[in-house]
Amino acid sequence: MRIVISVLAVLGAIDVIGISAFILFMLIGVKTEQGTREQEEERAGAPEENGPKDV
């Protein structure tokens, strides 16, 4: 029984670590997606702002 309990404990710890890592990666992914979207909007807005000035 001790072996079974120890195996279950190890698997449970690995599962918790995996879930927390997955959540962290999801949060990091969302932050980077928002950052790239803001950069794309700035890049798209720059030529439009400079366009009328050149004309």
PQR file of N, CA, C, O and H, with PARSE charges and radii, in Angstrom:
ATOM      1  N   MET A   1       0.834  -1.219   0.000 -0.4000 1.5000
ATOM      2  CA  MET A   1       0.000   0.000   0.000 -0.0000 2.0000
ATOM      3  C   MET A   1       0.866   1.267   0.000  0.5500 1.7000
ATOM      4  O   MET A   1       0.514   2.266  -0.627 -0.5500 1.4000
ATOM      5  N   ARG A   2       1.984   1.215   0.698 -0.4000 1.5000
ATOM      6  CA  ARG A   2       2.832   2.415   0.758 -0.0000 2.0000
ATOM      7  C   ARG A   2       3.332   2.785  -0.633  0.5500 1.7000
ATOM      8  O   ARG A   2       3.420   3.965  -0.973 -0.5500 1.4000
ATOM      9  H   ARG A   2       2.270   0.403   1.207  0.4000 1.0000
ATOM     10  N   ILE A   3       3.656   1.780  -1.433 -0.4000 1.5000
ATOM     11  CA  ILE A   3       4.159   2.065  -2.786 -0.0000 2.0000
ATOM     12  C   ILE A   3       3.067   2.741  -3.608  0.5500 1.7000
ATOM     13  O   ILE A   3       3.329   3.707  -4.325 -0.5500 1.4000
ATOM     14  H   ILE A   3       3.584   0.822  -1.158  0.4000 1.0000
ATOM     15  N   VAL A   4       1.845   2.231  -3.502 -0.4000 1.5000
ATOM     16  CA  VAL A   4       0.736   2.798  -4.275 -0.0000 2.0000
ATOM     17  C   VAL A   4       0.495   4.241  -3.855  0.5500 1.7000
ATOM     18  O   VAL A   4       0.301   5.112  -4.704 -0.5500 1.4000
ATOM     19  H   VAL A   4       1.632   1.446  -2.919  0.4000 1.0000
ATOM     20  N   ILE A   5       0.505   4.501  -2.547 -0.4000 1.5000
ATOM     21  CA  ILE A   5       0.258   5.858  -2.051 -0.0000 2.0000
ATOM     22  C   ILE A   5       1.373   6.798  -2.514  0.5500 1.7000
ATOM     23  O   ILE A   5       1.107   7.930  -2.916 -0.5500 1.4000
ATOM     24  H   ILE A   5       0.662   3.794  -1.857  0.4000 1.0000
ATOM     25  N   SER A   6       2.613   6.329  -2.455 -0.4000 1.5000
ATOM     26  CA  SER A   6       3.729   7.192  -2.874 -0.0000 2.0000
ATOM     27  C   SER A   6       3.645   7.484  -4.370  0.5500 1.7000
ATOM     28  O   SER A   6       3.911   8.607  -4.797 -0.5500 1.4000
ATOM     29  H   SER A   6       2.829   5.409  -2.128  0.4000 1.0000
ATOM     30  N   VAL A   7       3.276   6.483  -5.167 -0.4000 1.5000
ATOM     31  CA  VAL A   7       3.148   6.698  -6.610 -0.0000 2.0000
ATOM     32  C   VAL A   7       2.040   7.704  -6.885  0.5500 1.7000
ATOM     33  O   VAL A   7       2.207   8.606  -7.705 -0.5500 1.4000
ATOM     34  H   VAL A   7       3.060   5.571  -4.820  0.4000 1.0000
ATOM     35  N   LEU A   8       0.907   7.552  -6.202 -0.4000 1.5000
ATOM     36  CA  LEU A   8      -0.205   8.490  -6.404 -0.0000 2.0000
ATOM     37  C   LEU A   8       0.204   9.896  -5.973  0.5500 1.7000
ATOM     38  O   LEU A   8      -0.176  10.873  -6.619 -0.5500 1.4000
ATOM     39  H   LEU A   8       0.771   6.819  -5.535  0.4000 1.0000
ATOM     40  N   ALA A   9       0.972  10.008  -4.892 -0.4000 1.5000
ATOM     41  CA  ALA A   9       1.413  11.323  -4.424 -0.0000 2.0000
ATOM     42  C   ALA A   9       2.324  11.981  -5.458  0.5500 1.7000
ATOM     43  O   ALA A   9       2.195  13.173  -5.735 -0.5500 1.4000
ATOM     44  H   ALA A   9       1.281   9.214  -4.368  0.4000 1.0000
ATOM     45  N   VAL A  10       3.242  11.206  -6.024 -0.4000 1.5000
ATOM     46  CA  VAL A  10       4.156  11.758  -7.031 -0.0000 2.0000
ATOM     47  C   VAL A  10       3.370  12.184  -8.264  0.5500 1.7000
ATOM     48  O   VAL A  10       3.592  13.272  -8.795 -0.5500 1.4000
ATOM     49  H   VAL A  10       3.347  10.237  -5.799  0.4000 1.0000
ATOM     50  N   LEU A  11       2.453  11.335  -8.723 -0.4000 1.5000
ATOM     51  CA  LEU A  11       1.650  11.681  -9.900 -0.0000 2.0000
ATOM     52  C   LEU A  11       0.805  12.924  -9.619  0.5500 1.7000
ATOM     53  O   LEU A  11       0.652  13.772 -10.498 -0.5500 1.4000
ATOM     54  H   LEU A  11       2.273  10.451  -8.291  0.4000 1.0000
ATOM     55  N   GLY A  12       0.261  13.044  -8.420 -0.4000 1.5000
ATOM     56  CA  GLY A  12      -0.532  14.219  -8.061 -0.0000 2.0000
ATOM     57  C   GLY A  12       0.308  15.481  -8.073  0.5500 1.7000
ATOM     58  O   GLY A  12      -0.142  16.524  -8.546 -0.5500 1.4000
ATOM     59  H   GLY A  12       0.385  12.355  -7.706  0.4000 1.0000
ATOM     60  N   ALA A  13       1.536  15.395  -7.553 -0.4000 1.5000
ATOM     61  CA  ALA A  13       2.423  16.563  -7.548 -0.0000 2.0000
ATOM     62  C   ALA A  13       2.763  16.967  -8.978  0.5500 1.7000
ATOM     63  O   ALA A  13       2.750  18.152  -9.313 -0.5500 1.4000
ATOM     64  H   ALA A  13       1.902  14.548  -7.169  0.4000 1.0000
ATOM     65  N   ILE A  14       3.069  15.981  -9.820 -0.4000 1.5000
ATOM     66  CA  ILE A  14       3.394  16.289 -11.220 -0.0000 2.0000
ATOM     67  C   ILE A  14       2.187  16.923 -11.900  0.5500 1.7000
ATOM     68  O   ILE A  14       2.334  17.853 -12.693 -0.5500 1.4000
ATOM     69  H   ILE A  14       3.079  15.019  -9.548  0.4000 1.0000
ATOM     70  N   ASP A  15       0.984  16.417 -11.587 -0.4000 1.5000
ATOM     71  CA  ASP A  15      -0.233  16.947 -12.203 -0.0000 2.0000
ATOM     72  C   ASP A  15      -0.441  18.407 -11.795  0.5500 1.7000
ATOM     73  O   ASP A  15      -0.780  19.243 -12.632 -0.5500 1.4000
ATOM     74  H   ASP A  15       0.865  15.661 -10.942  0.4000 1.0000
ATOM     75  N   VAL A  16      -0.238  18.710 -10.513 -0.4000 1.5000
ATOM     76  CA  VAL A  16      -0.413  20.089 -10.036 -0.0000 2.0000
ATOM     77  C   VAL A  16       0.602  21.006 -10.714  0.5500 1.7000
ATOM     78  O   VAL A  16       0.259  22.107 -11.143 -0.5500 1.4000
ATOM     79  H   VAL A  16       0.037  18.030  -9.833  0.4000 1.0000
ATOM     80  N   ILE A  17       1.846  20.552 -10.808 -0.4000 1.5000
ATOM     81  CA  ILE A  17       2.889  21.362 -11.454 -0.0000 2.0000
ATOM     82  C   ILE A  17       2.534  21.590 -12.919  0.5500 1.7000
ATOM     83  O   ILE A  17       2.706  22.692 -13.440 -0.5500 1.4000
ATOM     84  H   ILE A  17       2.125  19.657 -10.459  0.4000 1.0000
ATOM     85  N   GLY A  18       2.036  20.541 -13.585 -0.4000 1.5000
ATOM     86  CA  GLY A  18       1.670  20.669 -14.997 -0.0000 2.0000
ATOM     87  C   GLY A  18       0.536  21.654 -15.200  0.5500 1.7000
ATOM     88  O   GLY A  18       0.563  22.459 -16.130 -0.5500 1.4000
ATOM     89  H   GLY A  18       1.897  19.646 -13.162  0.4000 1.0000
ATOM     90  N   ILE A  19      -0.472  21.588 -14.318 -0.4000 1.5000
ATOM     91  CA  ILE A  19      -1.617  22.498 -14.453 -0.0000 2.0000
ATOM     92  C   ILE A  19      -1.169  23.940 -14.225  0.5500 1.7000
ATOM     93  O   ILE A  19      -1.556  24.836 -14.976 -0.5500 1.4000
ATOM     94  H   ILE A  19      -0.493  20.934 -13.562  0.4000 1.0000
ATOM     95  N   SER A  20      -0.359  24.169 -13.197 -0.4000 1.5000
ATOM     96  CA  SER A  20       0.092  25.538 -12.910 -0.0000 2.0000
ATOM     97  C   SER A  20       0.956  26.066 -14.054  0.5500 1.7000
ATOM     98  O   SER A  20       0.848  27.234 -14.429 -0.5500 1.4000
ATOM     99  H   SER A  20      -0.044  23.442 -12.587  0.4000 1.0000
ATOM    100  N   ALA A  21       1.810  25.210 -14.607 -0.4000 1.5000
ATOM    101  CA  ALA A  21       2.647  25.638 -15.727 -0.0000 2.0000
ATOM    102  C   ALA A  21       1.773  25.957 -16.940  0.5500 1.7000
ATOM    103  O   ALA A  21       2.025  26.923 -17.661 -0.5500 1.4000
ATOM    104  H   ALA A  21       1.898  24.261 -14.303  0.4000 1.0000
ATOM    105  N   PHE A  22       0.742  25.134 -17.156 -0.4000 1.5000
ATOM    106  CA  PHE A  22      -0.161  25.367 -18.294 -0.0000 2.0000
ATOM    107  C   PHE A  22      -0.873  26.707 -18.139  0.5500 1.7000
ATOM    108  O   PHE A  22      -1.003  27.462 -19.103 -0.5500 1.4000
ATOM    109  H   PHE A  22       0.538  24.349 -16.571  0.4000 1.0000
ATOM    110  N   ILE A  23      -1.335  27.003 -16.916 -0.4000 1.5000
ATOM    111  CA  ILE A  23      -2.028  28.278 -16.672 -0.0000 2.0000
ATOM    112  C   ILE A  23      -1.058  29.440 -16.896  0.5500 1.7000
ATOM    113  O   ILE A  23      -1.433  30.450 -17.492 -0.5500 1.4000
ATOM    114  H   ILE A  23      -1.229  26.390 -16.133  0.4000 1.0000
ATOM    115  N   LEU A  24       0.179  29.306 -16.426 -0.4000 1.5000
ATOM    116  CA  LEU A  24       1.159  30.379 -16.614 -0.0000 2.0000
ATOM    117  C   LEU A  24       1.425  30.606 -18.095  0.5500 1.7000
ATOM    118  O   LEU A  24       1.502  31.748 -18.546 -0.5500 1.4000
ATOM    119  H   LEU A  24       0.484  28.485 -15.942  0.4000 1.0000
ATOM    120  N   PHE A  25       1.567  29.516 -18.857 -0.4000 1.5000
ATOM    121  CA  PHE A  25       1.820  29.668 -20.295 -0.0000 2.0000
ATOM    122  C   PHE A  25       0.630  30.327 -20.978  0.5500 1.7000
ATOM    123  O   PHE A  25       0.811  31.130 -21.893 -0.5500 1.4000
ATOM    124  H   PHE A  25       1.505  28.588 -18.490  0.4000 1.0000
ATOM    125  N   MET A  26      -0.595  29.998 -20.541 -0.4000 1.5000
ATOM    126  CA  MET A  26      -1.778  30.615 -21.136 -0.0000 2.0000
ATOM    127  C   MET A  26      -1.772  32.115 -20.844  0.5500 1.7000
ATOM    128  O   MET A  26      -2.044  32.918 -21.737 -0.5500 1.4000
ATOM    129  H   MET A  26      -0.742  29.346 -19.797  0.4000 1.0000
ATOM    130  N   LEU A  27      -1.465  32.500 -19.603 -0.4000 1.5000
ATOM    131  CA  LEU A  27      -1.443  33.923 -19.251 -0.0000 2.0000
ATOM    132  C   LEU A  27      -0.355  34.644 -20.042  0.5500 1.7000
ATOM    133  O   LEU A  27      -0.579  35.743 -20.549 -0.5500 1.4000
ATOM    134  H   LEU A  27      -1.244  31.848 -18.878  0.4000 1.0000
ATOM    135  N   ILE A  28       0.820  34.029 -20.146 -0.4000 1.5000
ATOM    136  CA  ILE A  28       1.906  34.653 -20.907 -0.0000 2.0000
ATOM    137  C   ILE A  28       1.503  34.791 -22.369  0.5500 1.7000
ATOM    138  O   ILE A  28       1.790  35.810 -22.998 -0.5500 1.4000
ATOM    139  H   ILE A  28       1.002  33.137 -19.734  0.4000 1.0000
ATOM    140  N   GLY A  29       0.842  33.776 -22.914 -0.4000 1.5000
ATOM    141  CA  GLY A  29       0.400  33.827 -24.309 -0.0000 2.0000
ATOM    142  C   GLY A  29      -0.602  34.939 -24.537  0.5500 1.7000
ATOM    143  O   GLY A  29      -0.530  35.637 -25.549 -0.5500 1.4000
ATOM    144  H   GLY A  29       0.609  32.948 -22.403  0.4000 1.0000
ATOM    145  N   VAL A  30      -1.537  35.118 -23.611 -0.4000 1.5000
ATOM    146  CA  VAL A  30      -2.534  36.179 -23.761 -0.0000 2.0000
ATOM    147  C   VAL A  30      -1.854  37.539 -23.708  0.5500 1.7000
ATOM    148  O   VAL A  30      -2.189  38.423 -24.497 -0.5500 1.4000
ATOM    149  H   VAL A  30      -1.595  34.552 -22.789  0.4000 1.0000
ATOM    150  N   LYS A  31      -0.905  37.725 -22.794 -0.4000 1.5000
ATOM    151  CA  LYS A  31      -0.217  39.014 -22.683 -0.0000 2.0000
ATOM    152  C   LYS A  31       0.566  39.321 -23.954  0.5500 1.7000
ATOM    153  O   LYS A  31       0.541  40.451 -24.441 -0.5500 1.4000
ATOM    154  H   LYS A  31      -0.633  37.007 -22.153  0.4000 1.0000
ATOM    155  N   THR A  32       1.258  38.324 -24.492 -0.4000 1.5000
ATOM    156  CA  THR A  32       2.046  38.571 -25.696 -0.0000 2.0000
ATOM    157  C   THR A  32       1.136  38.847 -26.886  0.5500 1.7000
ATOM    158  O   THR A  32       1.473  39.672 -27.736 -0.5500 1.4000
ATOM    159  H   THR A  32       1.278  37.406 -24.097  0.4000 1.0000
ATOM    160  N   GLU A  33      -0.013  38.174 -26.966 -0.4000 1.5000
ATOM    161  CA  GLU A  33      -0.939  38.431 -28.072 -0.0000 2.0000
ATOM    162  C   GLU A  33      -1.460  39.866 -27.996  0.5500 1.7000
ATOM    163  O   GLU A  33      -1.558  40.542 -29.020 -0.5500 1.4000
ATOM    164  H   GLU A  33      -0.286  37.504 -26.276  0.4000 1.0000
ATOM    165  N   GLN A  34      -1.793  40.337 -26.796 -0.4000 1.5000
ATOM    166  CA  GLN A  34      -2.274  41.709 -26.653 -0.0000 2.0000
ATOM    167  C   GLN A  34      -1.173  42.690 -27.039  0.5500 1.7000
ATOM    168  O   GLN A  34      -1.447  43.701 -27.685 -0.5500 1.4000
ATOM    169  H   GLN A  34      -1.713  39.788 -25.964  0.4000 1.0000
ATOM    170  N   GLY A  35       0.062  42.406 -26.655 -0.4000 1.5000
ATOM    171  CA  GLY A  35       1.172  43.295 -26.990 -0.0000 2.0000
ATOM    172  C   GLY A  35       1.390  43.370 -28.484  0.5500 1.7000
ATOM    173  O   GLY A  35       1.612  44.454 -29.025 -0.5500 1.4000
ATOM    174  H   GLY A  35       0.285  41.584 -26.130  0.4000 1.0000
ATOM    175  N   THR A  36       1.329  42.233 -29.161 -0.4000 1.5000
ATOM    176  CA  THR A  36       1.545  42.245 -30.606 -0.0000 2.0000
ATOM    177  C   THR A  36       0.392  42.956 -31.301  0.5500 1.7000
ATOM    178  O   THR A  36       0.604  43.638 -32.304 -0.5500 1.4000
ATOM    179  H   THR A  36       1.149  41.353 -28.721  0.4000 1.0000
ATOM    180  N   ARG A  37      -0.806  42.809 -30.792 -0.4000 1.5000
ATOM    181  CA  ARG A  37      -1.945  43.504 -31.405 -0.0000 2.0000
ATOM    182  C   ARG A  37      -1.770  45.015 -31.289  0.5500 1.7000
ATOM    183  O   ARG A  37      -2.027  45.752 -32.240 -0.5500 1.4000
ATOM    184  H   ARG A  37      -0.978  42.255 -29.977  0.4000 1.0000
ATOM    185  N   GLU A  38      -1.331  45.467 -30.117 -0.4000 1.5000
ATOM    186  CA  GLU A  38      -1.124  46.904 -29.935 -0.0000 2.0000
ATOM    187  C   GLU A  38      -0.023  47.399 -30.869  0.5500 1.7000
ATOM    188  O   GLU A  38      -0.146  48.476 -31.453 -0.5500 1.4000
ATOM    189  H   GLU A  38      -1.122  44.867 -29.345  0.4000 1.0000
ATOM    190  N   GLN A  39       1.043  46.628 -31.015 -0.4000 1.5000
ATOM    191  CA  GLN A  39       2.132  47.027 -31.911 -0.0000 2.0000
ATOM    192  C   GLN A  39       1.641  47.063 -33.349  0.5500 1.7000
ATOM    193  O   GLN A  39       2.000  47.969 -34.100 -0.5500 1.4000
ATOM    194  H   GLN A  39       1.142  45.753 -30.541  0.4000 1.0000
ATOM    195  N   GLU A  40       0.819  46.082 -33.745 -0.4000 1.5000
ATOM    196  CA  GLU A  40       0.306  46.065 -35.115 -0.0000 2.0000
ATOM    197  C   GLU A  40      -0.586  47.282 -35.357  0.5500 1.7000
ATOM    198  O   GLU A  40      -0.541  47.883 -36.431 -0.5500 1.4000
ATOM    199  H   GLU A  40       0.527  45.346 -33.134  0.4000 1.0000
ATOM    200  N   GLU A  41      -1.398  47.645 -34.357 -0.4000 1.5000
ATOM    201  CA  GLU A  41      -2.260  48.819 -34.510 -0.0000 2.0000
ATOM    202  C   GLU A  41      -1.413  50.078 -34.649  0.5500 1.7000
ATOM    203  O   GLU A  41      -1.726  50.956 -35.452 -0.5500 1.4000
ATOM    204  H   GLU A  41      -1.434  47.157 -33.485  0.4000 1.0000
ATOM    205  N   GLU A  42      -0.336  50.166 -33.865 -0.4000 1.5000
ATOM    206  CA  GLU A  42       0.540  51.335 -33.968 -0.0000 2.0000
ATOM    207  C   GLU A  42       1.207  51.383 -35.338  0.5500 1.7000
ATOM    208  O   GLU A  42       1.312  52.450 -35.942 -0.5500 1.4000
ATOM    209  H   GLU A  42      -0.081  49.452 -33.213  0.4000 1.0000
ATOM    210  N   ARG A  43       1.653  50.239 -35.824 -0.4000 1.5000
ATOM    211  CA  ARG A  43       2.306  50.201 -37.137 -0.0000 2.0000
ATOM    212  C   ARG A  43       1.309  50.552 -38.234  0.5500 1.7000
ATOM    213  O   ARG A  43       1.643  51.262 -39.182 -0.5500 1.4000
ATOM    214  H   ARG A  43       1.568  49.372 -35.333  0.4000 1.0000
ATOM    215  N   ALA A  44       0.075  50.049 -38.100 -0.4000 1.5000
ATOM    216  CA  ALA A  44      -0.935  50.331 -39.123 -0.0000 2.0000
ATOM    217  C   ALA A  44      -1.342  51.806 -39.067  0.5500 1.7000
ATOM    218  O   ALA A  44      -1.648  52.408 -40.096 -0.5500 1.4000
ATOM    219  H   ALA A  44      -0.197  49.472 -37.330  0.4000 1.0000
ATOM    220  N   GLY A  45      -1.344  52.384 -37.864 -0.4000 1.5000
ATOM    221  CA  GLY A  45      -1.768  53.774 -37.728 -0.0000 2.0000
ATOM    222  C   GLY A  45      -0.696  54.753 -38.169  0.5500 1.7000
ATOM    223  O   GLY A  45      -1.022  55.864 -38.586 -0.5500 1.4000
ATOM    224  H   GLY A  45      -1.095  51.895 -37.028  0.4000 1.0000
ATOM    225  N   ALA A  46       0.562  54.378 -38.090 -0.4000 1.5000
ATOM    226  CA  ALA A  46       1.647  55.306 -38.417 -0.0000 2.0000
ATOM    227  C   ALA A  46       1.599  55.768 -39.873  0.5500 1.7000
ATOM    228  O   ALA A  46       1.655  56.975 -40.105 -0.5500 1.4000
ATOM    229  H   ALA A  46       0.826  53.475 -37.751  0.4000 1.0000
ATOM    230  N   PRO A  47       1.501  54.894 -40.855 -0.5600 1.5000
ATOM    231  CA  PRO A  47       1.470  55.367 -42.248  0.2800 2.0000
ATOM    232  C   PRO A  47       0.250  56.245 -42.526  0.5500 1.7000
ATOM    233  O   PRO A  47       0.331  57.197 -43.303 -0.5500 1.4000
ATOM    234  N   GLU A  48      -0.876  55.926 -41.894 -0.4000 1.5000
ATOM    235  CA  GLU A  48      -2.077  56.733 -42.119 -0.0000 2.0000
ATOM    236  C   GLU A  48      -1.876  58.145 -41.569  0.5500 1.7000
ATOM    237  O   GLU A  48      -2.327  59.122 -42.166 -0.5500 1.4000
ATOM    238  H   GLU A  48      -0.942  55.153 -41.263  0.4000 1.0000
ATOM    239  N   GLU A  49      -1.197  58.242 -40.429 -0.4000 1.5000
ATOM    240  CA  GLU A  49      -0.964  59.562 -39.844 -0.0000 2.0000
ATOM    241  C   GLU A  49       0.042  60.349 -40.683  0.5500 1.7000
ATOM    242  O   GLU A  49      -0.116  61.556 -40.867 -0.5500 1.4000
ATOM    243  H   GLU A  49      -0.831  57.448 -39.944  0.4000 1.0000
ATOM    244  N   ASN A  50       1.057  59.684 -41.184 -0.4000 1.5000
ATOM    245  CA  ASN A  50       2.093  60.359 -41.962 -0.0000 2.0000
ATOM    246  C   ASN A  50       1.641  60.631 -43.394  0.5500 1.7000
ATOM    247  O   ASN A  50       2.157  61.538 -44.048 -0.5500 1.4000
ATOM    248  H   ASN A  50       1.185  58.703 -41.034  0.4000 1.0000
ATOM    249  N   GLY A  51       0.683  59.851 -43.882 -0.4000 1.5000
ATOM    250  CA  GLY A  51       0.240  59.981 -45.271 -0.0000 2.0000
ATOM    251  C   GLY A  51      -0.280  61.372 -45.595  0.5500 1.7000
ATOM    252  O   GLY A  51       0.239  62.013 -46.509 -0.5500 1.4000
ATOM    253  H   GLY A  51       0.264  59.114 -43.351  0.4000 1.0000
ATOM    254  N   PRO A  52      -1.286  61.863 -44.881 -0.5600 1.5000
ATOM    255  CA  PRO A  52      -1.843  63.188 -45.197  0.2800 2.0000
ATOM    256  C   PRO A  52      -0.808  64.304 -45.063  0.5500 1.7000
ATOM    257  O   PRO A  52      -0.877  65.292 -45.795 -0.5500 1.4000
ATOM    258  N   LYS A  53       0.153  64.165 -44.140 -0.4000 1.5000
ATOM    259  CA  LYS A  53       1.174  65.203 -43.973 -0.0000 2.0000
ATOM    260  C   LYS A  53       2.036  65.300 -45.226  0.5500 1.7000
ATOM    261  O   LYS A  53       2.398  66.397 -45.652 -0.5500 1.4000
ATOM    262  H   LYS A  53       0.209  63.363 -43.546  0.4000 1.0000
ATOM    263  N   ASP A  54       2.365  64.151 -45.817 -0.4000 1.5000
ATOM    264  CA  ASP A  54       3.200  64.152 -47.022 -0.0000 2.0000
ATOM    265  C   ASP A  54       2.438  64.764 -48.191  0.5500 1.7000
ATOM    266  O   ASP A  54       3.023  65.460 -49.021 -0.5500 1.4000
ATOM    267  H   ASP A  54       2.071  63.260 -45.471  0.4000 1.0000
ATOM    268  N   VAL A  55       1.148  64.509 -48.255 -0.4000 1.5000
ATOM    269  CA  VAL A  55       0.340  65.027 -49.369 -0.0000 2.0000
ATOM    270  C   VAL A  55       0.112  66.502 -49.138  0.5500 1.7000
ATOM    271  O   VAL A  55      -0.544  67.159 -49.946 -0.5500 1.4000
ATOM    272  H   VAL A  55       0.673  63.944 -47.581  0.4000 1.0000
TER
END
